[in-house]
Every structure is written in C-alpha cells, then in structure tokens.
Amino acid sequence: GDSVTQMEGPVTLSEEAFLTINCTYTATGYPSLFWYVQYPGEGLQLLLKATKADDKGSNKGFEATYRKETTSFHLEKGSVQVSDSAVYFCALSDQGGSEKLVFGKGTKLTVNP
Amino acid sequence: NAGVTQTPKFQVLKTGQSMTLQCAQDMNHNSMYWYRQDPGMGLRLIYYSASEGTTDKGEVPNGYNVSRLNKREFSLRLESAAPSQTSVYFCASKLGTPIETQYFGPGTRLLVL
C-alpha cells in the first residue's frame, strides 16, 4: 500500500539556519502531497501542499517541490526561527475511495535562539 | 467558523469503561475521519466517513465503532477501553476530493488505566 518515509528526528538547529526535512513516498497513481505542522499541544495545521508533479508548495517561508522522478517532497526553509519549533508531518492523499491521508512518522524540530 | 471541534479535550478511563468522543465541523464538508496519534507512529486512520450515511474501516479499527450522525457530526465510541487505546485522537474533515485539504480538530487526549 501507499507509504511515506520521512527523516528521523529530532532535528535541532540554531536560529537563521537552513532547514531540510526529507520525505519520500510510495504510491500508485498520482497522489497529492502535503506537509502538516503540529505545534505543542495543538492539532495539525496544513503548512503547504502540491497536487501534481513539479508543483511547488510554499507558505511562511517553507517550500517543497513535488518530484515524481525521485518520489520526493522535501521540506525546506532558508532561515528558521524559534517559532518554527514543532513537529512536521509529510503526508499523501490516497487516491482510492477513502482519500485518507497516509502520514510519515513526523520530525520534531527544535530551533534554539 | 469554529472549524472542527472535539469534545472532551482530556479523559481518563478505567479498563473496561466505555466512552464516546464527539466531533463536529461547520464547513459543510462531506468526508470526516478519525485518527489516533501515538509516539513515533505518526497518525493512523481508525475510521472514516466519505459521505453522510457511510462509514468504513481504516488501518486500526479494532476496539472502536463510529457513527456519522449527520453531515456535521462524526462520533467515535470505545465500548470497552483498554490501556492500548491510550492515545491522542484527532478528528478531521475535508470537502471530498483528493486535492482538498483535511482540517483537523484540536484533539482528545485519552488515558486508559
């Protein structure tokens, strides 16, 4: 079945450092891809998404490009802030009847001042 | 718009007790989902409802039942709680196509002793 693999955490960075969180997927067809963020004690919020190959999703300085040839959707940010500390989840939307989300295990990011 | 709301926020149960987790959305979404989040496991789908009047099992349905009461409400019932059901439960909803975003509630933290 469909699956998502994202880099193990936790990741600890200093403020203004460059961030990459790797995400690769296995799926039949052409899934939509998502990055969700979970701040401490909260639910998940959509960070960005891409619905077809070569699309770039972007939001709040974060970017990810849907790469069909490498089945990847890596999350990047040029300069992280303390307020970016959270858990980040990569997910794909199942193309079958449920359209459920299949999640990676999450990567915890801590940004120190 | 309140978005997706969940009650209760936190609950402690004894093994064998029953309870119902409530979820409601005010976005006129067709599809609704119940996930559980466990450390290091990401989110896993318990049950979903693609439209009013239909429900289907997800990845981890054992020990749970659901009811799609109407278009707005989707409840999750634990008939006889077990310690393995200690988790954080998230309800989500979406309009109904694969490219649409799922919107998540704030979660219910359940502890089964």
Interface residues (C-beta under 8 A of the other chain):
Chain A: V4 P31 S32 F34 Y36 E42 G43 L44 Q45 L46 K49 T51 F89 S93 D94 Q95 G97 S98 E99 K100 L101 F103 G104 K105 G106
Chain B: V4 S31 Y33 G40 M41 G42 L43 R44 L45 Y48 A50 D56 G58 F90 A92 K94 G96 T97 P98 I99 T101 Q102 Y103 F104 G105 P106 G107
